[in-house]
Amino acid sequence: MWNIEMLSSRKKRGFPEFRGNRQFDPRTDSQLSKIAKHIEDDLEIDAMILTEVDDDGNGSPRRPKSEQLSTIVGKMEPEWQYLLGRTGGGQRIGILWNSKRIEIAAIANLDAPEFEVGDFEEEESDVFHRDPLLTHIKFRKPSGETHDTDILFVGLH
């Protein structure tokens, strides 16, 4: 899992809730290229949960999109795909996967009831402001057929 820290084309990133902390502009095309290369070349993964992804792309409520995650995936091999969860407002949980090696059998947000910890007066004091993202994954054999091996990925923020 990677908390990619506000992957957004329209919002600054950093920690604005702490006074005096610096905020950064959205990532540049060069930075997005480095992220794509790092995922493909260095991490040696077939799937990854991402958190704090903005739904700023040309998507829909049923199929949200991220402009910057779309750019990252566009810089990778064509087998790479992503989906974002439907909850969380401007910060979604998503899954990125290599469709040559992984098949997504099912994906859903777990409708978690509101659960508050402590005495917060913030608007987003719910522990599960972004409902958990459940993804049932089946692995593919080199022939492309699905394996008997499968797992359930649970993305939380």
N, C-alpha and C positions, 0 to 999 in steps of 0.2 A: 504494500500500500504506500502511496506517495501523497502527502499533503503538498500540493503544488503551489500553495499560497496565492490565492486569488488569480487564477488564470483567466484574464479578462482583457478585452480590447477597450473597455470603457471605464474601468475603475482602477484607482491606484491600489498598490499592494503595500504590505507592511503591517504594522500593528497600531492603528490609529487610536485604539482604546487606552494606550499608555502615553501619557503626556511626554512631549519632547522627542518621541521616537520618529525617525525619518520615514517618510513614505516614498515609494518608488513608482515611476510611471509604468504603464503596461509594458510587457516585454516586447522587444524589437524583433524584427524578422530574423536577424542574426542569432538572437538568443533562442528563438523558437527552433531554428535549425540545429543548434547545439543540443537542445533537449531531445529532438527527434533522433539525432545521431547517438546520443547517450543511451536512449531506450533501446534502439536497434543493435548497437555495436557493443555496448559495455554491460548492460544489465543481464543479458542472457535469460530472458523471460519470454513466456508465451502469453501471459495475461497479467494485468495489473489493475488494482482499484486506485482511482484518483479522487481526491477530495478538494473542495474549494474551486470548482470549475464553474465559471459564469455561463449562464444560458443566454449569451449575447449574439448567438448566430441566427440564421434564418430558419428556425425550427418551428415547432408547434407545441401546444401543451402536452400532447401525447408523445411527441418525439422532439424534445428540446435539443438544441445544437449549441456548440461553442465555436465562436469564430477562431479563437487561438488554438483550440484543440483540433479543429478541422485543418488549420494550417500545419500543425505538427504532423498529423496523420498524412497530409498531402505530401510531406517531405520524406515519408517512409515508403517502404515497399507496399505495393497495392493490396497485399493480404491484410494489412493492419486496418482495424475498424474500431469504432467506439460507440457507446450508448451512454446517455446520461439518465439519472433517475428523474422522476417527475416532481419531487418535493425539494424544498430547501431554498426557494426564492432564487436569488442571484448567485447562490453558492450551492452547486449540486455535487452529488457523489456520482462517479461514472466508472465504467470499466473500459479498458483498452485491451484489445486482444489480436493475436495473429490468427486469422481465419484459416490459414493453411494447416495449423497445428491444433486449433481449438474450435469446437462447435458450441455455440450458446444454445442450450436446450430450452432454457426458460430464464426470464429475468422479471423481477417485480420489486417494488418498494414494499417493505413491511410496514403496514399502517400501525405505527407505535403510538399508543396513547400519550398525551402530554404528561411529562414527568419532570418536575422541578426539584432542584437541589439547592438548599440554602435559602436565603432571604434576598432574592434578586429583584430589583425594580426595572431591569432591562426588558425590552420588548422580546428578546430572544433568550429567555431564561430556560426554555424547554431543553432538556438534555438531548432529545432527538428532534431538534429543529429541522434537520435533514433526516427523514426516515431512513432506516437501514436499507441498503440495496442488496437484494439476494440474487445471485446469479448461479444457475446450474450449468456447469461446464462439462463437456465430454471431450476427451482427447482424441485426436485423429492419428491413425496409423500413417506411415509414409505413403501408402497406397491411396489415402484420402478417406478410407472407411473409418467409422468411429470405433474407438476402443471400448472395451468393457469397463475401463477405468473412468470414473467421473468424480467430481468434487462439487461442493457447494461453497462458493465465495460469498462472504458477508462483508459488505463495505459499511463502515461506521465512521462518523466524524465526531 
